[in-house]
Amino acid sequence: MRALGLFALAFPLLSQPSLAELPVKTEPLADCAALLASIPDVRTKEDTSIEDIDGGCRATNLSFAETEYVHFRVDEVTLLSPDLLDRFPSGKLFVAAELTVKGLRAVPQTGSPLQDYIISLTSTDIDFHLAYKTDPAELTGDVDFELSAGKLGRLALSARLSDVDPGNVEMADVTDFTATIDHLGASLEDSGLFASFFAPPILGVLPPDEDPRPTIAATQETVIATLSEVPEPMLSPQSLAALSALIRAFPKPEGRWTVSIDSETGLSLDLLRSGGPAALAAVAEGIRITATGALALP
C-alpha cells in the first residue's frame, strides 16, 4: 500500500480522478487556494501555506487520506502548468505540467498513539518529480519521473513519445490516451527502495497461506527463459546477463541498474492495450533493449 500511496498527491493534482465525479466547470479558478479547495481528499492544516507563483501553485504542509487507517502528509508540493487556473477546472489533460513533491510520508491512524509512534519511526520521506511536455504542432512529447527515498535509493523513468495530441483528452478518459512510445528508459539505484515500496504490492497478489519463494523462483526462471529467446540484434548477451541478474535479485535488487527500450517503428499504446499475440509481435518489431547493472557488493 505504501508504494501506491506515493502517488496519492500526484494523481489528484495531475490526473484528477476524483474530479471526474464532479460537474465540469468552465470558469477559471480565482487562485491556488481555490484550486486546492476543489480537490476532494486533499486537506489543509493550520500550518498550511498556499502561494500563487509564476507559472503555477505551491503549497506546504498538506495531508491526504488514502484510507481510514493510512494518511499521507507532504512538506511541499509545487504544480506548474501553462494556464493552470484556467485549464484545471475544464477536466482536460494538461498540455504540459511539472509536479514536485517533497517530504511525502505515511502517517498511520491505528487508533493507538504508541503504535502510530512506533510505525512513524520506520517511515521514510519520499521526494518525487514528474514532468511532461508536448508539442501540439509536432505531435511529440517527453515524460520524466524521479523518485528519491534518501538512503534507500532512487528510481528514474523517462519516455519519448510521438503521435501525441493531448489537447482534447478528458481526465476521466486519460487511460484512452493514444501515443507511440519511441524510447523508454529506467535507472535504479537501490539500497532497499524496491523491497520497501514496490515489492510488497507485487507479492501481495500471491496466495497468503503459501511460501512465496518457490513461485518467485519459478517465475524468475520463466521470464529469463523467455528473454533468452529474444534474437541478439534486439537484446545483446551483455544486456541479457544484466536483465537476468536484475530479475533473479527480486525482491531485493540492491545495486545500480539501467534499462532502455528503443523502437524504430514505435510502440503503439493501442496495440499494447490489445495484448493479443499478433499485436505484441507487431509491437516487438524494430525494438532494441539495452540493460546494464549488477548487484551491490556486500
TILO-410308 format. One record per atom (N, C-alpha, C): z, x, y. Coordinates in steps of 0.2 Angstrom, whole numbers, plus 2048, in hexadecimal, padded with zeros to 3 digits. Each point is the difference from the previous one (the first is absolute). Example, Ala and Ser with C-alpha at 12.3 -4.5 7.8 and 13.67 -1.06 7.14 Angstrom:
<<827,842,7E4>>
<<800,7FC,806>>
<<800,804,806>>
<<7FC,7FE,805>>
<<801,804,806>>
<<803,7FC,805>>
***
This chain:
<<800,804,7FA>>
<<800,7FC,806>>
<<800,804,806>>
<<803,806,800>>
<<800,804,806>>
<<7F9,802,802>>
<<7FC,802,7FB>>
<<7F9,802,802>>
<<7FD,7FB,803>>
<<800,7FA,7FE>>
<<7FD,7FA,803>>
<<803,7FF,807>>
<<806,801,801>>
<<804,7FF,806>>
<<7FE,805,806>>
<<7FD,805,7FE>>
<<7FE,805,805>>
<<7FB,7FD,805>>
<<7FC,7FC,7FD>>
<<7FB,7FD,805>>
<<802,7F9,802>>
<<806,7FE,800>>
<<803,7FA,802>>
<<7FE,7FF,808>>
<<801,805,803>>
<<7FF,7FF,808>>
<<7F8,801,801>>
<<7FD,804,7FC>>
<<7F8,801,802>>
<<7FD,7FA,7FF>>
<<801,7FC,7FA>>
<<7FC,7FA,7FF>>
<<801,7FB,805>>
<<806,7FE,803>>
<<800,7FB,805>>
<<7FD,802,806>>
<<7FF,807,802>>
<<7FD,802,806>>
<<7F9,801,7FF>>
<<7FD,802,7FB>>
<<7F9,802,7FF>>
<<7FC,7FA,7FD>>
<<803,7FE,7FA>>
<<7FC,7FB,7FC>>
<<803,7F9,801>>
<<806,7FF,803>>
<<802,7FA,802>>
<<800,7FA,7FB>>
<<802,802,7FA>>
<<800,7FA,7FB>>
<<804,7FA,801>>
<<806,801,803>>
<<804,7FA,802>>
<<7FD,7FC,805>>
<<7FB,803,805>>
<<7FD,7FD,805>>
<<7FB,7FB,7FD>>
<<7FE,801,7FA>>
<<7FA,7FC,7FD>>
<<803,7F9,800>>
<<807,7FF,7FF>>
<<803,7F9,800>>
<<800,7FD,806>>
<<7FF,803,806>>
<<801,7FD,806>>
<<7FA,7FE,803>>
<<800,7FB,805>>
<<7F9,7FE,803>>
<<7FE,806,804>>
<<7F9,801,800>>
<<7FD,805,804>>
<<800,7FF,807>>
<<802,804,804>>
<<800,7FF,807>>
<<7FB,805,804>>
<<7FD,7FD,805>>
<<7FB,804,803>>
<<802,803,807>>
<<806,7FE,802>>
<<803,802,806>>
<<803,807,7FF>>
<<7FE,805,805>>
<<803,807,7FF>>
<<808,7FF,801>>
<<803,805,7FC>>
<<807,801,801>>
<<802,803,807>>
<<806,7FE,802>>
<<802,802,807>>
<<802,807,800>>
<<803,803,7FB>>
<<803,807,7FF>>
<<802,801,7F9>>
<<802,806,7FF>>
<<802,803,7F9>>
<<806,7FC,7FE>>
<<805,7FE,804>>
<<805,7FC,7FD>>
<<7FE,7F9,7FD>>
<<7FB,7FD,803>>
<<7FD,7FA,7FE>>
<<7FC,801,7F9>>
<<7FD,806,7FF>>
<<7FD,802,7FA>>
<<805,801,7FB>>
<<805,803,801>>
<<805,801,7FA>>
<<803,7F9,7FF>>
<<801,7FC,805>>
<<803,7F9,7FF>>
<<7FC,7FC,7FB>>
<<7F9,801,800>>
<<7FC,7FC,7FD>>
<<7FF,802,7F8>>
<<804,805,7FE>>
<<7FF,802,7F9>>
<<806,7FE,7FD>>
<<800,7FB,7FB>>
<<805,7FE,7FC>>
<<803,806,7FC>>
<<807,800,7FF>>
<<804,805,7FC>>
<<801,806,803>>
<<7FD,802,806>>
<<802,806,803>>
<<805,7FE,805>>
<<806,803,800>>
<<806,7FE,804>>
<<802,806,805>>
<<801,7FE,806>>
<<803,804,805>>
<<808,800,7FF>>
<<803,806,803>>
<<807,800,800>>
<<802,801,807>>
<<807,801,801>>
<<802,801,807>>
<<7FE,807,803>>
<<7FF,805,7FC>>
<<7FD,806,802>>
<<7F9,801,800>>
<<7FC,7FB,7FE>>
<<7F9,800,800>>
<<7FD,801,807>>
<<7FB,804,801>>
<<7FC,801,806>>
<<7F9,7FF,7FF>>
<<7FC,7FC,804>>
<<7F9,7FF,7FF>>
<<7FD,802,807>>
<<7FB,804,7FF>>
<<7FC,803,806>>
<<7F8,7FE,7FF>>
<<7FE,7FE,806>>
<<7F8,800,801>>
<<7FE,807,802>>
<<7FC,803,7FB>>
<<7FE,807,802>>
<<7F8,800,800>>
<<7FD,805,803>>
<<7F9,801,800>>
<<7FD,7FF,7FA>>
<<7FC,7FB,7FF>>
<<7FC,7FF,7FA>>
<<804,7FC,7FA>>
<<806,7FE,802>>
<<804,7FC,7FA>>
<<807,7FF,802>>
<<804,800,7FA>>
<<807,7FE,801>>
<<804,805,7FC>>
<<806,801,802>>
<<805,804,7FD>>
<<807,7FC,800>>
<<803,800,7FA>>
<<807,7FD,7FF>>
<<804,805,7FC>>
<<807,7FF,802>>
<<805,804,7FC>>
<<805,7FB,7FD>>
<<803,803,7FB>>
<<806,7FC,7FC>>
<<7FE,7F9,7FF>>
<<7FB,7FF,7FB>>
<<7FE,7FA,7FD>>
<<802,7FF,7F9>>
<<801,7FA,7FE>>
<<801,7FF,7F8>>
<<7FB,7FB,7FE>>
<<800,800,7F9>>
<<7FB,7FC,7FC>>
<<803,7FE,7FA>>
<<801,7FA,7FE>>
<<803,7FD,7FA>>
<<7FA,7FF,7FB>>
<<800,805,7FB>>
<<7FB,7FF,7FA>>
<<803,7FA,7FC>>
<<806,801,7FE>>
<<803,7FA,7FC>>
<<807,7FF,802>>
<<804,7FC,7FD>>
<<807,7FE,802>>
<<804,806,7FF>>
<<7FF,805,7FC>>
<<804,805,7FE>>
<<7FD,807,802>>
<<7FA,800,803>>
<<7FE,807,802>>
<<7FD,7FE,807>>
<<803,804,805>>
<<7FD,800,807>>
<<7FE,807,801>>
<<7FB,801,805>>
<<7FE,806,803>>
<<801,801,807>>
<<802,806,802>>
<<801,801,807>>
<<7FB,806,802>>
<<7FE,800,806>>
<<7FB,805,802>>
<<802,803,807>>
<<800,806,801>>
<<803,803,806>>
<<7FA,7FF,806>>
<<7FA,801,7FE>>
<<7FB,7FF,806>>
<<7F9,7FE,7FC>>
<<7FD,7FC,804>>
<<7F9,7FE,7FD>>
<<7FC,7FF,806>>
<<7FA,803,800>>
<<7FB,800,805>>
<<7F9,7FD,7FD>>
<<7FD,7FB,804>>
<<7FA,7FD,7FE>>
<<7FB,801,805>>
<<7FA,803,7FF>>
<<7FB,801,805>>
<<7FA,7FD,7FE>>
<<7FC,7FC,804>>
<<7FA,7FD,7FE>>
<<7FD,7FE,807>>
<<7F9,800,800>>
<<7FD,7FE,806>>
<<801,7F8,801>>
<<801,7FE,806>>
<<801,7F9,801>>
<<805,7FD,7FC>>
<<806,803,7FE>>
<<805,7FE,7FB>>
<<802,7F9,802>>
<<803,7FF,806>>
<<803,7FA,801>>
<<7FB,7FA,800>>
<<7FA,801,802>>
<<7FB,7FB,7FF>>
<<7FE,7FE,7F9>>
<<7FF,806,7FC>>
<<7FD,7FF,7F9>>
<<805,7FE,7FB>>
<<806,802,801>>
<<806,7FF,7FB>>
<<800,7F8,7FE>>
<<801,7FC,805>>
<<800,7F9,7FF>>
<<7FA,7FC,7FD>>
<<7FB,803,800>>
<<7F9,7FD,7FD>>
<<800,800,7F9>>
<<804,804,7FD>>
<<800,801,7F8>>
<<7FA,804,7FE>>
<<7FC,803,804>>
<<7FB,805,7FE>>
<<802,807,7FF>>
<<7FC,803,7FB>>
<<802,807,7FE>>
<<7FF,804,806>>
<<804,805,802>>
<<7FF,805,805>>
<<7FA,804,7FF>>
<<7FC,802,805>>
<<7FB,804,7FF>>
<<802,807,7FF>>
<<806,802,803>>
<<803,806,800>>
<<808,7FF,801>>
<<804,804,7FC>>
<<807,800,801>>
<<803,806,7FE>>
<<806,801,803>>
<<804,806,7FE>>
<<808,7FE,800>>
<<803,800,7FA>>
<<807,7FE,7FF>>
<<804,806,7FE>>
<<805,802,804>>
<<805,805,7FE>>
<<807,7FD,7FF>>
<<803,802,7FB>>
<<806,7FD,7FE>>
<<805,806,7FF>>
<<806,800,803>>
<<804,806,7FF>>
<<807,7FD,7FE>>
<<803,803,7FB>>
<<807,7FF,7FE>>
<<800,7F9,7FC>>
<<7FC,7FE,7FC>>
<<800,7FA,7FC>>
<<805,801,7FA>>
<<804,7FC,7FF>>
<<805,801,7FA>>
<<803,7F9,7FE>>
<<802,800,7FA>>
<<802,7FA,7FD>>
<<808,7FF,802>>
<<801,7FA,801>>
<<807,7FE,802>>
<<802,7FB,7FB>>
<<804,802,7FA>>
<<802,7FB,7FB>>
<<805,7FB,803>>
<<7FF,7FA,7FD>>
<<804,7FA,801>>
<<803,7FD,7FA>>
<<805,804,7FD>>
<<802,7FE,7F9>>
<<806,7FB,801>>
<<803,800,806>>
<<806,7FC,800>>
<<806,804,800>>
<<800,806,7FE>>
<<805,805,7FF>>
<<800,805,805>>
<<804,801,805>>
<<7FF,805,805>>
<<801,807,7FD>>
<<804,801,7FA>>
<<800,806,7FD>>
<<7F9,802,7FC>>
<<7FD,7FB,7FD>>
<<7FA,801,7FC>>
<<7FA,801,805>>
<<800,7FD,806>>
<<7FB,801,805>>
<<801,807,803>>
<<806,802,801>>
<<801,807,802>>
<<7FE,805,7FB>>
<<802,7FF,7FA>>
<<7FE,805,7FA>>
<<7F8,801,800>>
<<7FD,7FA,800>>
<<7F8,800,800>>
<<7FD,803,806>>
<<803,7FF,805>>
<<7FD,803,807>>
<<801,808,7FF>>
<<804,803,7FC>>
<<801,807,800>>
<<7FA,803,7FD>>
<<7FC,7FC,7FC>>
<<7FA,803,7FC>>
<<7FA,7FD,803>>
<<800,7FC,806>>
<<7FA,7FE,803>>
<<7FD,805,804>>
<<7F9,800,7FF>>
<<7FD,806,804>>
<<7FB,7FD,805>>
<<801,803,806>>
<<7FB,7FD,806>>
<<7F9,802,7FE>>
<<7FC,7FB,802>>
<<7F9,801,7FF>>
<<7FC,800,807>>
<<7FB,804,801>>
<<7FC,800,806>>
<<7F9,7FF,7FD>>
<<7FC,7FC,804>>
<<7F9,7FF,7FE>>
<<7FC,7FF,805>>
<<7F9,802,800>>
<<7FB,7FF,805>>
<<7FA,7FD,7FD>>
<<7FE,7FB,802>>
<<7F9,7FC,7FE>>
<<7FC,800,806>>
<<7FA,802,7FF>>
<<7FB,7FF,805>>
<<7F9,7FF,7FD>>
<<7FC,7FC,804>>
<<7F9,7FF,7FE>>
<<7FC,7FE,806>>
<<7FA,802,7FF>>
<<7FB,7FE,806>>
<<7FA,7FE,7FD>>
<<7FC,7FC,803>>
<<7F9,7FE,7FE>>
<<7FC,801,806>>
<<7F9,801,7FE>>
<<7FB,800,805>>
<<7FB,7FA,7FF>>
<<801,7FB,804>>
<<7FC,7FA,7FE>>
<<7F9,801,801>>
<<7FE,805,804>>
<<7F8,801,801>>
<<7FE,804,7FA>>
<<804,805,7FD>>
<<7FD,804,7FA>>
<<803,7FD,7FA>>
<<804,7FA,800>>
<<803,7FD,7FA>>
<<803,805,7FC>>
<<804,805,803>>
<<804,805,7FC>>
<<807,7FF,802>>
<<805,804,7FC>>
<<807,7FF,801>>
<<803,806,7FC>>
<<806,802,803>>
<<804,805,7FD>>
<<808,7FD,800>>
<<803,802,7FA>>
<<807,7FE,7FF>>
<<804,806,7FE>>
<<806,800,803>>
<<805,806,7FF>>
<<807,7FD,7FF>>
<<803,802,7FB>>
<<807,7FE,7FF>>
<<804,806,7FE>>
<<806,801,802>>
<<805,805,7FE>>
<<807,7FD,800>>
<<803,802,7FA>>
<<807,7FE,7FF>>
<<804,806,7FF>>
<<806,801,803>>
<<804,805,800>>
<<807,7FE,7FE>>
<<803,803,7FC>>
<<807,7FF,7FE>>
<<805,806,800>>
<<7FF,804,805>>
<<804,806,801>>
<<7FF,805,7FA>>
<<806,802,7FD>>
<<800,804,7FB>>
<<7FC,7FE,7F9>>
<<800,7F9,800>>
<<7FD,7FD,7FA>>
<<7F8,802,7FF>>
<<7FD,801,806>>
<<7F9,801,800>>
<<7FC,7FC,805>>
<<7F9,800,7FF>>
<<7FB,7FD,804>>
<<7FA,7FE,7FC>>
<<7FE,7FA,802>>
<<7F9,7FE,7FD>>
<<7FC,7FE,806>>
<<7F9,802,7FF>>
<<7FB,7FF,805>>
<<7FA,7FD,7FD>>
<<7FD,7FB,803>>
<<7FA,7FD,7FD>>
<<7FB,7FF,806>>
<<7FA,801,7FE>>
<<7FA,7FF,805>>
<<7FA,7FD,7FD>>
<<7FC,7FC,804>>
<<7FA,7FD,7FE>>
<<7FB,800,805>>
<<7FA,801,7FE>>
<<7FA,800,805>>
<<7FC,7FA,7FD>>
<<7FE,7FB,805>>
<<7FD,7FA,7FE>>
<<7F9,7FF,803>>
<<7FC,7FC,7FD>>
<<7F9,7FE,803>>
<<7FF,7F9,7FF>>
<<7FB,7FD,803>>
<<7FF,7F9,7FF>>
<<806,7FB,802>>
<<804,803,805>>
<<806,7FC,803>>
<<7FE,7FC,806>>
<<803,7FA,7FF>>
<<7FF,7FB,806>>
<<807,7FC,800>>
<<805,802,803>>
<<806,7FD,800>>
<<801,7FA,806>>
<<7FA,800,804>>
<<801,7FC,806>>
<<802,7F9,7FF>>
<<7FE,7FC,7FB>>
<<802,7F9,7FF>>
<<804,7FF,7F9>>
<<803,805,7FE>>
<<804,7FF,7FA>>
<<807,7FD,802>>
<<801,7FB,7FC>>
<<807,7FD,801>>
<<805,803,7FD>>
<<806,801,803>>
<<806,803,7FC>>
<<801,7FD,7FA>>
<<800,7F9,800>>
<<801,7FD,7F9>>
<<7FB,801,7FB>>
<<7FA,803,802>>
<<7FB,801,7FB>>
<<7FF,808,7FF>>
<<805,804,802>>
<<7FF,807,801>>
<<7FE,803,7F9>>
<<802,7FD,7FA>>
<<7FE,803,7FA>>
<<7F9,7FF,7FE>>
<<7FD,7FC,804>>
<<7F8,7FF,7FF>>
<<7FC,805,805>>
<<804,804,803>>
<<7FD,805,804>>
<<7FA,804,7FC>>
<<7FA,801,803>>
<<7FB,803,7FC>>
<<7FF,807,804>>
<<7FF,805,7FC>>
<<7FE,807,802>>
<<7FE,804,7FA>>
<<7FD,806,802>>
<<7FE,805,7FB>>
<<804,806,801>>
<<803,802,7FB>>
<<805,806,800>>
<<7FB,807,7FF>>
<<800,804,805>>
<<7FC,806,7FF>>
<<804,806,7FE>>
<<806,800,802>>
<<805,805,7FE>>
<<807,7FD,800>>
<<804,803,7FB>>
<<807,7FE,7FF>>
<<803,807,7FF>>
<<806,801,803>>
<<804,806,7FF>>
<<807,7FF,800>>
<<804,803,7FC>>
<<807,800,7FF>>
<<803,807,7FF>>
<<806,801,804>>
<<804,806,7FE>>
<<807,7FE,800>>
<<803,803,7FB>>
<<807,7FF,7FE>>
<<804,806,800>>
<<805,800,804>>
<<805,806,800>>
<<807,7FD,7FD>>
<<801,801,7FA>>
<<805,7FC,7FD>>
<<806,804,7FE>>
<<806,7FE,802>>
<<807,803,7FE>>
<<804,7FA,7FE>>
<<7FE,7FB,7FD>>
<<804,7FA,7FF>>
<<7FD,7F9,803>>
<<7FB,801,804>>
<<7FD,7FA,804>>
<<7FE,7FB,7FB>>
<<7FB,802,7FB>>
<<7FD,7FB,7FC>>
<<805,7FD,7FB>>
<<805,803,7FD>>
<<805,7FE,7FC>>
<<804,7FB,803>>
<<802,801,807>>
<<804,7FC,803>>
<<7FD,7FA,803>>
<<7FA,800,802>>
<<7FD,7FA,803>>
<<7FB,7FC,7FD>>
<<7FC,804,7FC>>
<<7FA,7FD,7FD>>
<<800,7FF,7F9>>
<<804,804,7FC>>
<<800,7FF,7F9>>
<<804,7FA,7FE>>
<<806,7FE,803>>
<<803,7FA,7FE>>
<<7FC,7FA,800>>
<<7FC,7FE,805>>
<<7FC,7FA,7FF>>
<<7FB,800,7FB>>
<<7FD,806,7FE>>
<<7FB,801,7FB>>
<<804,7FF,7F9>>
<<806,803,7FF>>
<<803,800,7FA>>
<<803,7F9,7FF>>
<<801,7FC,805>>
<<803,7FA,800>>
<<7FC,7FB,7FC>>
<<7F9,801,7FF>>
<<7FC,7FB,7FC>>
<<801,801,7F9>>
<<803,806,7FD>>
<<801,801,7F9>>
<<806,7FB,7FE>>
<<800,7FF,7F9>>
<<805,7FC,7FD>>
<<807,803,801>>
<<805,7FC,803>>
<<806,803,801>>
<<805,802,7FB>>
<<7FE,7FD,7FA>>
<<804,802,7FA>>
<<7FD,805,7FB>>
<<7FB,804,803>>
<<7FD,805,7FC>>
<<801,807,804>>
<<800,805,7FC>>
<<800,807,803>>
<<7F9,801,802>>
<<7FF,801,807>>
<<7F9,801,803>>
<<7FD,806,7FE>>
<<803,805,7FE>>
<<7FD,807,7FF>>
<<7FA,800,7FC>>
<<800,7FD,7FA>>
<<7FA,800,7FB>>
<<7FA,7FC,804>>
<<801,7FB,803>>
<<7FB,7FC,804>>
<<7FD,805,805>>
<<804,803,804>>
<<7FE,804,805>>
<<7FC,806,7FD>>
<<802,803,7FB>>
<<7FD,806,7FD>>
<<7F9,7FD,7FD>>
<<800,7FB,7FD>>
<<7F9,7FD,7FD>>
<<7FB,7FF,806>>
<<803,7FD,805>>
<<7FB,7FE,806>>
<<7FE,806,803>>
<<804,805,801>>
<<7FE,806,803>>
<<7FA,803,7FC>>
<<801,801,7F9>>
<<7FB,803,7FC>>
<<7F9,7FC,800>>
<<801,7F9,800>>
<<7FA,7FC,801>>
<<7FC,801,806>>
<<804,800,806>>
<<7FC,801,806>>
<<7FD,807,800>>
<<803,805,7FE>>
<<7FE,807,800>>
<<7F9,800,7FB>>
<<801,7FD,7FA>>
<<7FA,800,7FC>>
<<7FA,7FD,803>>
<<801,7FA,804>>
<<7FB,7FD,804>>
<<7FD,805,805>>
<<804,803,803>>
<<7FE,805,805>>
<<7FC,806,7FD>>
<<802,801,7FA>>
<<7FC,806,7FD>>
<<7F9,7FE,7FE>>
<<7FE,7FA,800>>
<<7FA,7FE,7FF>>
<<7FB,800,806>>
<<803,801,806>>
<<7FC,800,806>>
<<7FC,806,800>>
<<7F9,7FF,801>>
<<7FC,806,800>>
<<802,805,806>>
<<7FF,807,7FE>>
<<802,805,805>>
<<7FD,800,807>>
<<7FA,7FE,801>>
<<7FE,7FF,807>>
<<805,7FC,804>>
<<803,7FB,7FD>>
<<804,7FB,803>>
<<807,803,801>>
<<802,803,7FA>>
<<807,803,800>>
<<800,806,7FD>>
<<802,806,803>>
<<800,806,7FE>>
<<806,801,7FB>>
<<7FF,805,7FB>>
<<806,802,7FC>>
<<806,802,804>>
<<7FF,803,806>>
<<806,802,804>>
<<804,7F9,802>>
<<7FC,7FC,803>>
<<802,7FA,802>>
<<803,7FB,7FB>>
<<7FD,800,7FA>>
<<803,7FD,7FA>>
<<807,802,7FE>>
<<800,807,800>>
<<807,803,7FF>>
<<805,7FE,805>>
<<7FF,800,806>>
<<804,7FE,805>>
<<802,7F9,7FF>>
<<7FB,7FB,7FF>>
<<802,7F9,7FF>>
<<804,7FF,7FA>>
<<7FF,804,7FB>>
<<803,7FF,7FA>>
<<808,802,801>>
<<801,806,803>>
<<807,802,802>>
<<803,7FB,804>>
<<7FD,7FD,805>>
<<803,7FB,804>>
<<802,7F9,7FC>>
<<7FB,7FE,7FC>>
<<802,7FA,7FC>>
<<805,801,7FB>>
<<800,806,7FD>>
<<806,802,7FB>>
<<806,801,803>>
<<800,801,807>>
<<807,801,803>>
<<803,7F9,802>>
<<7FC,7FB,800>>
<<803,7F9,801>>
<<807,7FF,7FC>>
<<805,7FE,803>>
<<801,7FD,807>>
<<803,805,805>>
<<800,806,7FE>>
<<803,805,805>>
<<7FB,806,801>>
<<7FA,7FE,804>>
<<7FB,805,801>>
<<802,805,806>>
<<805,804,7FF>>
<<803,804,805>>
<<7FB,806,801>>
<<7FE,801,806>>
<<7FB,806,801>>
<<7FB,7FE,806>>
<<7FB,803,800>>
<<7FB,7FF,806>>
<<7F9,7FE,7FC>>
<<7FE,7FA,802>>
<<7FA,7FE,7FD>>
<<7FB,7FD,805>>
<<7F9,801,7FF>>
<<7FB,7FC,804>>
<<7FB,7FD,7FB>>
<<7FE,7FA,802>>
<<7FA,7FD,7FD>>
<<7FB,7FD,805>>
<<7FA,801,7FF>>
<<7FB,7FD,804>>
<<7FA,7FE,7FC>>
<<7FD,7FA,803>>
<<7FB,7FD,7FC>>
<<7FA,7FF,806>>
<<7FA,803,7FE>>
<<7FB,7FF,805>>
<<7FA,7FD,7FC>>
<<7FD,7FB,804>>
<<7FA,7FC,7FC>>
<<7FA,801,805>>
<<7FA,802,7FC>>
<<7FA,800,804>>
<<7FE,7F9,802>>
<<801,7FB,7FB>>
<<7FD,7FA,802>>
<<805,7FB,803>>
<<807,802,7FF>>
<<805,7FC,803>>
<<803,7FC,7FB>>
<<807,7FE,800>>
<<803,7FC,7FC>>
<<801,7F9,803>>
<<7FC,7FB,7FE>>
<<800,7FA,803>>
<<807,7FC,7FE>>
<<804,7FE,805>>
<<806,7FC,7FE>>
<<7FE,7FA,7FC>>
<<7FB,7FD,802>>
<<7FE,7F9,7FC>>
<<7FF,802,7F9>>
<<7FD,806,7FE>>
<<7FF,801,7F9>>
<<806,802,7FD>>
<<804,804,803>>
<<807,802,7FE>>
<<804,7FA,7FE>>
<<800,7FB,804>>
<<804,7F9,7FF>>
<<7FD,7FD,7FA>>
<<7FA,800,7FF>>
<<7FD,7FC,7FA>>
<<803,803,7F9>>
<<801,807,800>>
<<803,803,7FA>>
<<7FC,800,7FA>>
<<7FA,7FD,7FF>>
<<7FC,800,7FA>>
<<7FE,807,7FE>>
<<7FE,801,7FA>>
<<7FE,807,7FE>>
<<7FA,802,803>>
<<7FB,7FB,801>>
<<7FA,802,803>>
<<801,802,808>>
<<804,7FC,803>>
<<802,801,807>>
<<803,807,801>>
<<805,801,7FB>>
<<803,807,801>>
<<7FC,806,7FE>>
<<7FB,7FF,7FC>>
<<7FB,805,7FE>>
<<7FB,801,806>>
<<7FF,7FB,804>>
<<7FC,801,806>>
<<803,803,805>>
<<807,7FF,801>>
<<804,803,805>>
<<801,807,7FE>>
<<800,802,7FA>>
<<801,807,7FE>>
<<7FA,805,801>>
<<7FA,7FD,801>>
<<7FB,804,801>>
<<801,804,807>>
<<7FE,807,7FF>>
<<800,804,806>>
<<807,802,803>>
<<805,7FF,7FB>>
<<807,802,802>>
<<802,807,7FF>>
<<804,803,804>>
<<802,807,7FE>>
<<808,800,802>>
<<804,801,7FA>>
<<807,800,801>>
<<802,808,800>>
<<805,801,805>>
<<802,807,800>>
<<808,7FF,800>>
<<803,805,7FD>>
<<808,7FF,7FF>>
<<802,808,800>>
<<806,801,803>>
<<803,806,800>>
<<808,7FF,7FF>>
<<804,805,7FE>>
<<807,7FF,800>>
<<803,802,7F9>>
<<806,801,800>>
<<804,802,7FA>>
<<808,7FE,802>>
<<803,800,7FA>>
<<807,7FE,801>>
<<804,806,803>>
<<805,7FE,804>>
<<804,805,804>>
<<804,804,7FB>>
<<801,806,801>>
<<804,804,7FC>>
<<807,7FE,800>>
<<804,801,7FA>>
<<807,7FE,800>>
<<804,804,805>>
***
